[in-house]
Amino acid sequence: MSQTLVTSIINMVTPTLVDKVASAIGISPDLARKGLTAILPTVLGLVASRAATPGGASQLVSALAKADEGIGTSVINHLSGP
């Protein structure tokens, strides 16, 4: 996977996102930032691997089409709870 793509997505991890994740799971913002930047390349790799399989790309597009919010927002809302 392109390091440029991974770096670009890691750069989208804003302090606000880090704070929300940290607060939702009860860890320090520094630990949340380290965790997010460590896991993102793995998640992107899994998505790329899935997209490369027969029917995988259409499954990913279908899943995204069914989402009524951005993926990041959905994750944060899920972690934050009501």
Beta strands, then each sheet from edge to edge (+ up, - down):
end
